[in-house]
Amino acid sequence: MSTPYIPCLDLGSYINGTDEERKKFSDELGRAFNDSGFVTITNHGLSQELIDKLYDNIKAAFALPLEVKKKYEKPELAGQRGYTSAGKETAKGAKTPDLKEFWQIGQEVTDGDPVKNDYPDNEVLEEIAEFNAVTGEIYRKLEQNGTQLLRAIATYLELPVNYFDKHVHNGNSILRGIHYFPIENPELIPDDAVRAGAHEDINLITLLIGASADGLEVLTRSNEWLPIKAHHTDIVVNVGDMLQRLTNNKLKSTTHRVVNPPRELMKTSRFSVPFFLHPRSDMDLTSLPSTIDADHPKAYSDMTAGEYLDERLREIGLKK
């Protein structure tokens, strides 16, 4: 087995670095996305205090009684805003729903952009005073980080550095707070029931703030599951399906899962907060001509980001 290339990259060296430092960051990011499919990022501008505050609020939200959380569940929004209860999301191709509940926060358009009309309002969690302010601040910081990472990816793909900027400005990105609830009676759940079945993310890239417990595993290019030990202070970044389509598999979407804990830890919770960076719905995901040749024929049909998102939400059971 070859050791996967999993660099820990300093985002500050890209944002504030010399041309040489920026090129090095871009090359290492691209190499990792070709190899292990993910990197960890430091110096991302999220203080430990803010991360701790985020997790405190996420834990408090899921600790609310189910009847309170259900007030914020809007099936007509296909899980894109507010609360989604257990048993609603199933990994593509799986038969049993994931063992989780989640809360989603979406884009807040503040500059008069007419795209605002395309997005539903976020649910305001009245029972927890700081929840919307804290999650909103995290959303904006991760969106800024994601924009910088996409600039580095554009350089790696030999595109103009700002290629993605117009597509992700006021994009359809989602911050998801996830609660993998305690498994109280493991003998009563189906044999194939897991916290999150093996899947790829739908979006361009995902930025994940280190979770509250182990369990995340990534499928390496050598087809082996690799546990990810991410500290609360790091951000894990991986490629999603939209970027894979755009690059005709040059950058491959990372297959990952969240496994159930050892039996002695099954009655404990796990919390996680990924940021799914989506473009605007009208972005054309047609594979870039530079990624298509005789050895790499075009692998995907042409569609927009909005069309692809709609297709995938139906596949995972969030949309009818």
PATI-884550 format. One line per 5 residues: their letters; for each residue x, y, z of N, C-alpha, C. Coordinates in nm, 2 decimals. Layout:
<sites>
A) X,Y,Z,X,Y,Z,X,Y,Z  ...
</sites>
This chain:
<sites>
MSTPY) 0.08,-0.12,0.00,0.00,0.00,0.00,0.09,0.12,0.00  0.06,0.21,-0.09,0.13,0.34,-0.09,0.07,0.43,0.01  0.15,0.51,0.07,0.10,0.60,0.17,0.03,0.72,0.10  -0.10,0.75,0.14,-0.17,0.86,0.07,-0.10,0.99,0.10  -0.11,1.08,0.00,-0.05,1.21,0.02,-0.16,1.30,0.09
IPCLD) -0.14,1.33,0.22,-0.24,1.41,0.29,-0.16,1.53,0.36  -0.14,1.63,0.28,-0.07,1.75,0.34,-0.16,1.83,0.44  -0.09,1.89,0.53,-0.15,1.99,0.62,-0.10,2.12,0.56  -0.19,2.20,0.50,-0.15,2.32,0.43,-0.19,2.45,0.51  -0.11,2.55,0.50,-0.13,2.67,0.57,-0.20,2.77,0.47
LGSYI) -0.33,2.79,0.50,-0.41,2.88,0.41,-0.35,3.02,0.41  -0.30,3.06,0.52,-0.24,3.20,0.53,-0.13,3.22,0.43  -0.05,3.11,0.40,0.06,3.12,0.31,0.01,3.14,0.16  -0.12,3.10,0.14,-0.18,3.13,0.01,-0.24,3.27,0.00  -0.31,3.30,0.11,-0.38,3.43,0.11,-0.28,3.55,0.11
NGTDE) -0.18,3.54,0.20,-0.09,3.65,0.22,0.05,3.62,0.16  0.07,3.51,0.09,0.21,3.47,0.05,0.26,3.53,-0.08  0.38,3.50,-0.11,0.44,3.55,-0.23,0.39,3.46,-0.35  0.42,3.51,-0.47,0.37,3.43,-0.59,0.42,3.28,-0.58  0.55,3.27,-0.53,0.61,3.14,-0.52,0.53,3.05,-0.42
ERKKF) 0.50,3.11,-0.30,0.43,3.04,-0.20,0.29,3.00,-0.24  0.22,3.09,-0.31,0.09,3.06,-0.36,0.09,2.95,-0.46  0.19,2.95,-0.55,0.20,2.84,-0.65,0.23,2.71,-0.58  0.31,2.71,-0.48,0.35,2.59,-0.40,0.22,2.53,-0.34  0.14,2.62,-0.28,0.01,2.58,-0.21,-0.08,2.52,-0.32
SDELG) -0.09,2.59,-0.43,-0.18,2.54,-0.54,-0.14,2.40,-0.59  -0.01,2.38,-0.61,0.05,2.25,-0.66,0.02,2.14,-0.55  0.04,2.17,-0.43,0.02,2.07,-0.32,-0.13,2.03,-0.30  -0.21,2.14,-0.32,-0.35,2.11,-0.31,-0.40,2.02,-0.42  -0.36,2.05,-0.54,-0.39,1.97,-0.66,-0.34,1.83,-0.65
RAFND) -0.22,1.82,-0.61,-0.16,1.69,-0.59,-0.24,1.60,-0.49  -0.27,1.66,-0.38,-0.35,1.59,-0.28,-0.48,1.55,-0.33  -0.55,1.64,-0.40,-0.68,1.60,-0.46,-0.68,1.50,-0.57  -0.56,1.48,-0.63,-0.54,1.37,-0.72,-0.51,1.24,-0.65  -0.46,1.25,-0.53,-0.41,1.13,-0.45,-0.51,1.08,-0.35
SGFVT) -0.50,1.14,-0.23,-0.59,1.10,-0.12,-0.73,1.16,-0.13  -0.74,1.27,-0.20,-0.87,1.33,-0.22,-0.90,1.44,-0.12  -0.81,1.46,-0.02,-0.84,1.56,0.08,-0.71,1.62,0.14  -0.73,1.73,0.21,-0.62,1.80,0.28,-0.67,1.85,0.41  -0.58,1.88,0.50,-0.62,1.96,0.62,-0.56,2.10,0.61
ITNHG) -0.64,2.19,0.66,-0.60,2.33,0.65,-0.58,2.40,0.79  -0.47,2.47,0.80,-0.45,2.55,0.92,-0.45,2.70,0.89  -0.44,2.78,0.99,-0.43,2.92,0.97,-0.55,2.97,0.88  -0.67,2.93,0.92,-0.79,2.96,0.84,-0.87,3.08,0.90  -0.83,3.14,1.00,-0.90,3.25,1.06,-1.01,3.23,1.15
LSQEL) -1.04,3.10,1.18,-1.14,3.07,1.28,-1.08,3.04,1.41  -1.11,3.12,1.51,-1.04,3.11,1.64,-1.10,2.99,1.71  -1.02,2.94,1.81,-1.07,2.82,1.89,-1.19,2.86,1.97  -1.19,2.99,2.01,-1.31,3.04,2.09,-1.44,3.03,2.00  -1.43,3.07,1.87,-1.54,3.07,1.79,-1.58,2.92,1.76
IDKLY) -1.49,2.84,1.73,-1.52,2.69,1.71,-1.59,2.63,1.83  -1.53,2.66,1.95,-1.60,2.61,2.07,-1.74,2.66,2.08  -1.76,2.79,2.05,-1.89,2.85,2.06,-1.99,2.78,1.96  -1.94,2.75,1.84,-2.02,2.68,1.74,-2.06,2.55,1.80  -1.97,2.47,1.85,-2.01,2.33,1.89,-2.10,2.34,2.01
DNIKA) -2.08,2.44,2.10,-2.17,2.46,2.22,-2.32,2.48,2.17  -2.33,2.57,2.06,-2.46,2.60,2.01,-2.53,2.48,1.94  -2.44,2.41,1.86,-2.49,2.29,1.79,-2.54,2.19,1.88  -2.46,2.16,1.99,-2.51,2.06,2.09,-2.64,2.11,2.16  -2.65,2.23,2.19,-2.77,2.28,2.26,-2.89,2.27,2.17
AFALP) -2.87,2.29,2.04,-2.98,2.28,1.94,-3.04,2.14,1.94  -2.95,2.04,1.93,-3.00,1.91,1.92,-3.04,1.85,2.06  -3.01,1.92,2.16,-3.06,1.87,2.30,-3.20,1.92,2.32  -3.25,2.00,2.24,-3.39,2.05,2.25,-3.49,1.93,2.24  -3.60,1.93,2.30,-3.70,1.82,2.28,-3.74,1.81,2.14
LEVKK) -3.77,1.69,2.10,-3.80,1.66,1.96,-3.92,1.74,1.91  -4.02,1.76,1.99,-4.13,1.84,1.95,-4.10,1.99,1.92  -3.99,2.04,1.99,-3.95,2.17,1.96,-3.87,2.17,1.83  -3.78,2.08,1.81,-3.70,2.07,1.68,-3.80,2.05,1.56  -3.90,1.98,1.58,-3.99,1.95,1.47,-4.06,2.07,1.42
KYEKP) -4.07,2.18,1.50,-4.13,2.31,1.46,-4.05,2.36,1.34  -3.92,2.33,1.33,-3.83,2.38,1.23,-3.81,2.29,1.12  -3.89,2.18,1.11,-3.87,2.09,1.00,-3.97,2.12,0.89  -3.92,2.15,0.77,-4.00,2.19,0.66,-3.97,2.10,0.54  -4.05,1.99,0.53,-4.02,1.89,0.42,-4.03,1.95,0.28
ELAGQ) -4.11,2.06,0.27,-4.11,2.12,0.13,-3.98,2.18,0.09  -3.89,2.20,0.19,-3.76,2.26,0.15,-3.65,2.15,0.13  -3.69,2.03,0.13,-3.60,1.91,0.10,-3.48,1.92,0.19  -3.50,1.95,0.32,-3.38,1.95,0.41,-3.28,2.06,0.39  -3.32,2.16,0.30,-3.22,2.27,0.27,-3.21,2.38,0.37
RGYTS) -3.31,2.39,0.46,-3.31,2.48,0.57,-3.37,2.42,0.69  -3.32,2.47,0.81,-3.38,2.42,0.93,-3.35,2.28,0.97  -3.44,2.21,1.04,-3.42,2.08,1.10,-3.46,1.97,1.01  -3.38,1.86,1.01,-3.42,1.73,0.94,-3.41,1.62,1.04  -3.52,1.55,1.07,-3.51,1.45,1.17,-3.45,1.32,1.12
AGKET) -3.44,1.22,1.22,-3.37,1.09,1.19,-3.46,1.02,1.08  -3.38,0.94,1.01,-3.45,0.85,0.91,-3.49,0.91,0.78  -3.44,1.03,0.75,-3.48,1.10,0.63,-3.38,1.09,0.52  -3.25,1.08,0.55,-3.14,1.08,0.45,-3.08,0.95,0.44  -3.07,0.90,0.32,-3.00,0.77,0.29,-2.89,0.79,0.19
AKGAK) -2.78,0.73,0.21,-2.67,0.74,0.12,-2.71,0.69,-0.02  -2.67,0.75,-0.13,-2.70,0.70,-0.26,-2.66,0.55,-0.27  -2.76,0.47,-0.31,-2.74,0.33,-0.33,-2.76,0.24,-0.21  -2.78,0.31,-0.09,-2.80,0.24,0.04,-2.95,0.21,0.06  -2.98,0.11,0.14,-3.13,0.08,0.17,-3.17,0.14,0.30
TPDLK) -3.08,0.16,0.39,-3.11,0.20,0.53,-3.07,0.34,0.56  -3.16,0.42,0.61,-3.12,0.56,0.64,-3.01,0.58,0.74  -2.93,0.69,0.72,-2.82,0.72,0.82,-2.88,0.74,0.96  -2.79,0.71,1.06,-2.83,0.73,1.20,-2.79,0.87,1.24  -2.87,0.97,1.20,-2.83,1.11,1.23,-2.96,1.20,1.21
EFWQI) -2.94,1.32,1.27,-3.04,1.43,1.25,-2.95,1.55,1.21  -3.01,1.65,1.14,-2.92,1.76,1.11,-3.00,1.89,1.10  -2.92,2.00,1.10,-2.98,2.14,1.08,-2.90,2.21,0.97  -2.97,2.27,0.88,-2.90,2.34,0.77,-2.93,2.49,0.76  -2.82,2.56,0.74,-2.82,2.70,0.72,-2.77,2.74,0.58
GQEVT) -2.85,2.82,0.51,-2.81,2.86,0.38,-2.77,3.00,0.36  -2.76,3.04,0.24,-2.70,3.17,0.20,-2.80,3.29,0.24  -2.73,3.39,0.30,-2.80,3.52,0.33,-2.76,3.62,0.23  -2.84,3.66,0.14,-2.80,3.76,0.03,-2.83,3.90,0.09  -2.72,3.98,0.09,-2.74,4.11,0.15,-2.70,4.23,0.06
DGDPV) -2.67,4.20,-0.07,-2.62,4.30,-0.16,-2.72,4.34,-0.27  -2.85,4.29,-0.25,-2.95,4.33,-0.36,-2.94,4.23,-0.48  -2.86,4.13,-0.47,-2.85,4.03,-0.58,-2.99,3.97,-0.60  -3.05,3.97,-0.72,-3.18,3.90,-0.74,-3.18,3.75,-0.71  -3.06,3.69,-0.70,-3.06,3.55,-0.67,-3.12,3.52,-0.53
KNDYP) -3.14,3.63,-0.45,-3.20,3.61,-0.32,-3.34,3.55,-0.33  -3.41,3.58,-0.44,-3.54,3.53,-0.46,-3.54,3.37,-0.48  -3.43,3.32,-0.51,-3.42,3.17,-0.54,-3.40,3.09,-0.41  -3.37,3.16,-0.30,-3.33,3.09,-0.17,-3.44,3.11,-0.07  -3.48,3.00,0.00,-3.57,3.02,0.11,-3.50,3.09,0.23
DNEVL) -3.57,3.15,0.32,-3.51,3.21,0.44,-3.46,3.10,0.53  -3.36,3.14,0.61,-3.32,3.05,0.72,-3.42,3.05,0.83  -3.43,2.93,0.90,-3.51,2.92,1.01,-3.44,2.99,1.13  -3.51,3.07,1.21,-3.45,3.13,1.33,-3.48,3.05,1.45  -3.38,2.99,1.51,-3.40,2.90,1.62,-3.42,2.99,1.75
EEIAE) -3.54,3.01,1.78,-3.58,3.11,1.89,-3.53,3.07,2.03  -3.52,2.94,2.05,-3.49,2.88,2.18,-3.34,2.90,2.22  -3.25,2.93,2.13,-3.11,2.95,2.16,-3.06,3.08,2.10  -3.04,3.17,2.19,-3.02,3.31,2.15,-2.91,3.33,2.05  -2.79,3.27,2.07,-2.68,3.30,1.99,-2.67,3.21,1.86
FNAVT) -2.76,3.11,1.85,-2.74,3.01,1.74,-2.73,3.07,1.60  -2.82,3.15,1.56,-2.82,3.20,1.43,-2.70,3.30,1.40  -2.66,3.37,1.50,-2.55,3.47,1.49,-2.42,3.39,1.47  -2.40,3.29,1.56,-2.27,3.21,1.56,-2.26,3.13,1.43  -2.37,3.05,1.39,-2.36,2.97,1.27,-2.35,3.06,1.15
GEIYR) -2.41,3.18,1.15,-2.40,3.28,1.04,-2.25,3.32,1.02  -2.18,3.35,1.13,-2.05,3.39,1.13,-1.96,3.28,1.08  -1.98,3.16,1.12,-1.90,3.05,1.07,-1.93,3.03,0.92  -2.05,3.04,0.88,-2.09,3.03,0.74,-2.00,3.13,0.65  -2.00,3.25,0.69,-1.93,3.35,0.61,-1.78,3.33,0.61
KLEQN) -1.72,3.29,0.72,-1.58,3.26,0.73,-1.54,3.14,0.64  -1.62,3.04,0.64,-1.59,2.92,0.56,-1.61,2.95,0.41  -1.71,3.03,0.39,-1.73,3.07,0.25,-1.61,3.15,0.19  -1.56,3.24,0.27,-1.44,3.31,0.23,-1.32,3.22,0.21  -1.30,3.13,0.31,-1.19,3.03,0.29,-1.21,2.94,0.16
GTQLL) -1.34,2.90,0.14,-1.36,2.82,0.02,-1.33,2.89,-0.11  -1.37,3.02,-0.11,-1.34,3.10,-0.23,-1.19,3.11,-0.26  -1.11,3.12,-0.15,-0.96,3.12,-0.17,-0.91,2.99,-0.21  -0.97,2.88,-0.16,-0.92,2.75,-0.20,-0.96,2.72,-0.35  -1.07,2.77,-0.39,-1.11,2.75,-0.53,-1.02,2.83,-0.62
RAIAT) -0.97,2.95,-0.57,-0.87,3.02,-0.65,-0.74,2.94,-0.67  -0.70,2.87,-0.57,-0.58,2.79,-0.58,-0.61,2.67,-0.67  -0.73,2.61,-0.67,-0.77,2.51,-0.76,-0.77,2.55,-0.90  -0.82,2.68,-0.92,-0.83,2.73,-1.06,-0.68,2.74,-1.12  -0.59,2.79,-1.03,-0.45,2.80,-1.08,-0.40,2.66,-1.11
YLELP) -0.43,2.56,-1.03,-0.38,2.43,-1.06,-0.44,2.37,-1.19  -0.56,2.41,-1.22,-0.63,2.37,-1.35,-0.59,2.46,-1.46  -0.50,2.55,-1.44,-0.45,2.65,-1.54,-0.57,2.73,-1.60  -0.66,2.77,-1.51,-0.77,2.86,-1.54,-0.74,3.00,-1.48  -0.81,3.10,-1.52,-0.79,3.23,-1.46,-0.81,3.22,-1.31
VNYFD) -0.73,3.28,-1.23,-0.74,3.26,-1.08,-0.88,3.29,-1.02  -0.95,3.38,-1.09,-1.09,3.42,-1.04,-1.20,3.34,-1.11  -1.17,3.23,-1.17,-1.26,3.16,-1.25,-1.39,3.13,-1.18  -1.38,3.08,-1.05,-1.49,3.04,-0.97,-1.56,3.15,-0.90  -1.50,3.27,-0.89,-1.55,3.38,-0.81,-1.70,3.41,-0.84
KHVHN) -1.73,3.44,-0.96,-1.87,3.48,-1.00,-1.97,3.37,-0.97  -1.92,3.24,-0.98,-2.01,3.13,-0.96,-2.04,3.11,-0.81  -1.95,3.14,-0.72,-1.98,3.11,-0.58,-2.02,3.24,-0.50  -2.01,3.36,-0.57,-2.06,3.48,-0.50,-2.21,3.46,-0.48  -2.26,3.46,-0.36,-2.40,3.44,-0.33,-2.44,3.30,-0.38
GNSIL) -2.35,3.20,-0.37,-2.38,3.07,-0.41,-2.47,3.00,-0.32  -2.51,2.88,-0.36,-2.62,2.80,-0.29,-2.55,2.71,-0.18  -2.45,2.76,-0.11,-2.38,2.68,-0.01,-2.46,2.66,0.11  -2.42,2.55,0.18,-2.50,2.50,0.30,-2.40,2.47,0.42  -2.43,2.53,0.54,-2.36,2.48,0.66,-2.46,2.38,0.73
RGIHY) -2.40,2.26,0.75,-2.49,2.16,0.81,-2.43,2.12,0.95  -2.51,2.14,1.05,-2.48,2.08,1.19,-2.54,1.94,1.20  -2.46,1.85,1.23,-2.50,1.71,1.23,-2.49,1.65,1.37  -2.59,1.58,1.41,-2.59,1.50,1.54,-2.60,1.36,1.51  -2.50,1.28,1.53,-2.50,1.14,1.52,-2.54,1.09,1.66
FPIEN) -2.67,1.06,1.68,-2.72,1.04,1.81,-2.68,0.90,1.87  -2.69,0.89,2.00,-2.65,0.76,2.07,-2.72,0.65,2.01  -2.65,0.53,2.00,-2.72,0.41,1.96,-2.75,0.33,2.08  -2.87,0.35,2.13,-2.91,0.30,2.26,-2.92,0.14,2.26  -2.98,0.09,2.16,-3.00,-0.06,2.15,-2.94,-0.11,2.02
PELIP) -2.81,-0.13,2.01,-2.75,-0.17,1.89,-2.80,-0.30,1.83  -2.85,-0.39,1.92,-2.90,-0.52,1.87,-3.03,-0.50,1.80  -3.09,-0.38,1.81,-3.23,-0.37,1.74,-3.22,-0.29,1.61  -3.10,-0.24,1.57,-3.09,-0.17,1.45,-3.05,-0.26,1.34  -3.09,-0.23,1.21,-3.05,-0.32,1.10,-2.89,-0.34,1.09
DDAVR) -2.85,-0.45,1.04,-2.71,-0.48,1.03,-2.63,-0.37,0.95  -2.70,-0.32,0.85,-2.64,-0.22,0.76,-2.66,-0.07,0.80  -2.71,-0.05,0.92,-2.73,0.08,0.97,-2.60,0.15,1.02  -2.56,0.26,0.97,-2.44,0.33,1.01,-2.47,0.48,1.02  -2.38,0.55,1.09,-2.40,0.69,1.11,-2.41,0.77,0.98
AGAHE) -2.32,0.73,0.89,-2.33,0.79,0.75,-2.27,0.69,0.65  -2.36,0.64,0.56,-2.31,0.54,0.47,-2.21,0.60,0.37  -2.13,0.52,0.31,-2.03,0.56,0.21,-2.10,0.65,0.10  -2.04,0.77,0.08,-2.10,0.86,-0.02,-2.00,0.96,-0.06  -2.03,1.03,-0.17,-1.96,1.15,-0.21,-2.04,1.27,-0.19
DINLI) -1.98,1.39,-0.17,-2.06,1.51,-0.15,-2.10,1.56,-0.29  -2.21,1.64,-0.29,-2.27,1.68,-0.41,-2.20,1.81,-0.47  -2.14,1.89,-0.39,-2.10,2.03,-0.42,-1.96,2.03,-0.48  -1.90,2.15,-0.49,-1.77,2.18,-0.54,-1.66,2.12,-0.45  -1.66,2.18,-0.33,-1.57,2.14,-0.22,-1.64,2.14,-0.09
TLLIG) -1.59,2.06,0.00,-1.65,2.06,0.14,-1.54,2.10,0.24  -1.57,2.19,0.33,-1.48,2.23,0.44,-1.55,2.18,0.57  -1.47,2.10,0.64,-1.53,2.03,0.76,-1.44,2.07,0.88  -1.51,2.14,0.98,-1.44,2.17,1.11,-1.43,2.04,1.19  -1.31,2.00,1.24,-1.29,1.88,1.31,-1.41,1.84,1.40
ASADG) -1.45,1.71,1.39,-1.57,1.67,1.46,-1.54,1.65,1.61  -1.65,1.61,1.69,-1.63,1.60,1.83,-1.58,1.46,1.87  -1.58,1.37,1.77,-1.53,1.23,1.80,-1.48,1.17,1.67  -1.41,1.06,1.69,-1.36,0.98,1.57,-1.48,0.92,1.50  -1.45,0.86,1.38,-1.55,0.79,1.30,-1.55,0.82,1.15
LEVLT) -1.49,0.94,1.12,-1.48,0.97,0.97,-1.37,0.88,0.91  -1.41,0.82,0.80,-1.31,0.74,0.72,-1.32,0.78,0.58  -1.21,0.78,0.51,-1.20,0.82,0.37,-1.15,0.70,0.29  -1.21,0.67,0.17,-1.16,0.57,0.09,-1.05,0.62,0.00  -0.93,0.56,0.02,-0.81,0.60,-0.05,-0.81,0.55,-0.20
RSNEW) -0.72,0.60,-0.28,-0.71,0.56,-0.42,-0.67,0.41,-0.43  -0.61,0.35,-0.32,-0.58,0.21,-0.32,-0.69,0.13,-0.26  -0.81,0.19,-0.25,-0.93,0.12,-0.21,-0.93,0.07,-0.07  -0.87,0.15,0.02,-0.87,0.11,0.16,-0.92,0.23,0.24  -0.99,0.19,0.35,-1.06,0.29,0.44,-0.95,0.35,0.54
LPIKA) -0.94,0.48,0.53,-0.84,0.55,0.62,-0.91,0.64,0.72  -0.89,0.61,0.85,-0.96,0.69,0.95,-0.89,0.83,0.95  -0.97,0.94,0.97,-0.92,1.07,0.97,-0.93,1.13,1.11  -0.82,1.16,1.17,-0.81,1.22,1.30,-0.80,1.37,1.29  -0.91,1.44,1.28,-0.90,1.59,1.26,-0.92,1.66,1.40
HHTDI) -0.83,1.75,1.43,-0.84,1.82,1.55,-0.94,1.93,1.53  -1.00,1.97,1.65,-1.10,2.08,1.64,-1.04,2.21,1.57  -0.91,2.22,1.57,-0.85,2.35,1.52,-0.83,2.34,1.37  -0.84,2.22,1.31,-0.81,2.20,1.17,-0.94,2.20,1.09  -0.93,2.23,0.96,-1.04,2.21,0.86,-1.00,2.11,0.76
VVNVG) -1.08,2.01,0.74,-1.06,1.91,0.64,-1.13,1.95,0.51  -1.06,1.94,0.40,-1.12,1.99,0.27,-1.12,1.87,0.18  -1.23,1.85,0.11,-1.24,1.74,0.01,-1.32,1.79,-0.12  -1.29,1.72,-0.23,-1.36,1.75,-0.35,-1.50,1.68,-0.35  -1.59,1.76,-0.41,-1.73,1.70,-0.43,-1.76,1.67,-0.58
DMLQR) -1.88,1.62,-0.60,-1.91,1.57,-0.73,-1.92,1.68,-0.84  -1.96,1.80,-0.80,-1.97,1.90,-0.90,-1.83,1.94,-0.96  -1.73,1.94,-0.88,-1.59,1.97,-0.92,-1.54,1.85,-1.00  -1.58,1.73,-0.96,-1.54,1.61,-1.04,-1.60,1.62,-1.18  -1.72,1.65,-1.19,-1.79,1.66,-1.33,-1.72,1.77,-1.41
LTNNK) -1.69,1.89,-1.35,-1.63,2.00,-1.42,-1.50,1.96,-1.47  -1.42,1.88,-1.40,-1.28,1.85,-1.43,-1.27,1.71,-1.50  -1.39,1.65,-1.54,-1.39,1.52,-1.61,-1.30,1.42,-1.53  -1.32,1.42,-1.40,-1.25,1.32,-1.31,-1.10,1.35,-1.29  -1.05,1.47,-1.34,-0.91,1.50,-1.31,-0.90,1.52,-1.16
LKSTT) -1.00,1.59,-1.10,-1.01,1.60,-0.95,-1.12,1.51,-0.91  -1.10,1.41,-0.83,-1.20,1.31,-0.80,-1.27,1.33,-0.67  -1.40,1.32,-0.67,-1.48,1.33,-0.55,-1.44,1.22,-0.45  -1.43,1.27,-0.33,-1.38,1.18,-0.22,-1.49,1.10,-0.16  -1.48,0.97,-0.17,-1.58,0.88,-0.10,-1.54,0.87,0.05
HRVVN) -1.64,0.89,0.13,-1.62,0.89,0.28,-1.74,0.84,0.35  -1.73,0.80,0.48,-1.83,0.75,0.56,-1.81,0.78,0.70  -1.91,0.77,0.79,-1.89,0.78,0.93,-1.94,0.65,0.99  -1.84,0.57,1.05,-1.87,0.44,1.10,-1.92,0.45,1.24  -1.99,0.35,1.28,-2.04,0.34,1.42,-1.93,0.32,1.52
PPREL) -1.94,0.38,1.64,-1.83,0.37,1.73,-1.82,0.23,1.79  -1.71,0.20,1.86,-1.70,0.07,1.93,-1.82,0.06,2.03  -1.86,-0.07,2.06,-1.98,-0.09,2.14,-1.98,-0.01,2.27  -1.86,0.00,2.33,-1.86,0.07,2.46,-1.89,0.22,2.45  -1.88,0.27,2.32,-1.90,0.42,2.30,-2.04,0.44,2.22
MKTSR) -2.11,0.34,2.20,-2.23,0.35,2.12,-2.34,0.44,2.18  -2.34,0.46,2.31,-2.44,0.54,2.38,-2.39,0.69,2.39  -2.29,0.72,2.31,-2.24,0.86,2.31,-2.28,0.93,2.18  -2.29,1.06,2.18,-2.32,1.14,2.06,-2.19,1.17,1.99  -2.20,1.20,1.86,-2.10,1.26,1.78,-2.16,1.38,1.70
FSVPF) -2.08,1.49,1.70,-2.13,1.61,1.64,-2.03,1.65,1.53  -2.08,1.71,1.42,-1.99,1.74,1.31,-2.06,1.86,1.24  -1.97,1.95,1.18,-2.02,2.07,1.11,-1.95,2.09,0.98  -2.00,2.02,0.87,-1.94,2.05,0.74,-2.00,2.17,0.67  -1.93,2.24,0.58,-1.97,2.35,0.50,-1.96,2.30,0.35
FLHPR) -2.08,2.28,0.29,-2.08,2.24,0.15,-2.08,2.36,0.06  -1.97,2.38,-0.01,-1.96,2.50,-0.09,-2.02,2.47,-0.23  -2.14,2.53,-0.26,-2.21,2.52,-0.38,-2.19,2.64,-0.47  -2.20,2.63,-0.60,-2.21,2.75,-0.68,-2.35,2.79,-0.69  -2.37,2.90,-0.76,-2.51,2.94,-0.80,-2.57,2.83,-0.89
SDMDL) -2.70,2.82,-0.89,-2.76,2.71,-0.96,-2.74,2.72,-1.11  -2.71,2.83,-1.17,-2.70,2.84,-1.31,-2.56,2.81,-1.36  -2.46,2.77,-1.27,-2.33,2.74,-1.32,-2.33,2.62,-1.41  -2.27,2.63,-1.52,-2.26,2.52,-1.62,-2.15,2.42,-1.57  -2.19,2.30,-1.55,-2.09,2.20,-1.50,-2.03,2.12,-1.62
TSLPS) -2.05,2.16,-1.74,-2.00,2.09,-1.86,-1.85,2.08,-1.84  -1.79,1.96,-1.86,-1.65,1.93,-1.84,-1.56,2.03,-1.92  -1.46,2.08,-1.85,-1.37,2.18,-1.92,-1.30,2.11,-2.03  -1.29,2.18,-2.15,-1.22,2.12,-2.27,-1.08,2.07,-2.24  -1.01,2.14,-2.15,-0.87,2.11,-2.12,-0.86,1.98,-2.04
TIDAD) -0.97,1.92,-1.99,-0.96,1.80,-1.92,-1.01,1.68,-2.00  -1.04,1.70,-2.13,-1.09,1.60,-2.22,-0.98,1.57,-2.33  -0.94,1.44,-2.34,-0.85,1.41,-2.45,-0.87,1.26,-2.48  -0.79,1.20,-2.57,-0.81,1.06,-2.62,-0.80,0.97,-2.50  -0.71,1.00,-2.40,-0.70,0.91,-2.29,-0.80,0.93,-2.18
HPKAY) -0.87,1.05,-2.19,-0.97,1.09,-2.09,-1.09,1.14,-2.16  -1.17,1.05,-2.22,-1.29,1.09,-2.30,-1.39,1.15,-2.20  -1.48,1.24,-2.25,-1.58,1.30,-2.17,-1.67,1.20,-2.10  -1.67,1.21,-1.97,-1.74,1.11,-1.89,-1.88,1.15,-1.85  -1.92,1.27,-1.86,-2.05,1.32,-1.80,-2.13,1.40,-1.90
SDMTA) -2.26,1.39,-1.88,-2.35,1.47,-1.96,-2.35,1.61,-1.91  -2.39,1.71,-2.00,-2.39,1.85,-1.96,-2.51,1.88,-1.87  -2.49,1.95,-1.77,-2.60,2.00,-1.69,-2.56,2.11,-1.60  -2.65,2.19,-1.54,-2.62,2.30,-1.45,-2.61,2.24,-1.31  -2.55,2.33,-1.22,-2.54,2.29,-1.08,-2.67,2.27,-1.02
GEYLD) -2.77,2.35,-1.06,-2.91,2.34,-1.00,-2.97,2.21,-1.04  -2.95,2.17,-1.17,-3.01,2.04,-1.22,-2.95,1.92,-1.15  -2.82,1.93,-1.13,-2.75,1.82,-1.06,-2.79,1.81,-0.92  -2.80,1.92,-0.85,-2.84,1.92,-0.71,-2.98,1.86,-0.69  -3.07,1.90,-0.78,-3.20,1.84,-0.78,-3.20,1.69,-0.80
ERLRE) -3.12,1.65,-0.89,-3.11,1.50,-0.91,-3.06,1.43,-0.79  -2.96,1.48,-0.73,-2.90,1.41,-0.61,-2.99,1.42,-0.49  -3.06,1.53,-0.47,-3.15,1.54,-0.35,-3.26,1.43,-0.36  -3.30,1.40,-0.48,-3.40,1.29,-0.50,-3.34,1.15,-0.47  -3.21,1.14,-0.52,-3.14,1.01,-0.50,-3.12,0.97,-0.35
IGLKK) -3.10,1.08,-0.27,-3.07,1.05,-0.13,-3.20,1.06,-0.04  -3.31,1.08,-0.10,-3.44,1.08,-0.03,-3.49,1.20,0.03  -3.42,1.32,0.01,-3.46,1.44,0.07,-3.57,1.51,-0.01  -3.58,1.48,-0.14,-3.67,1.54,-0.23,-3.75,1.43,-0.30  -3.88,1.45,-0.31,-3.97,1.35,-0.38,-3.97,1.38,-0.53
</sites>
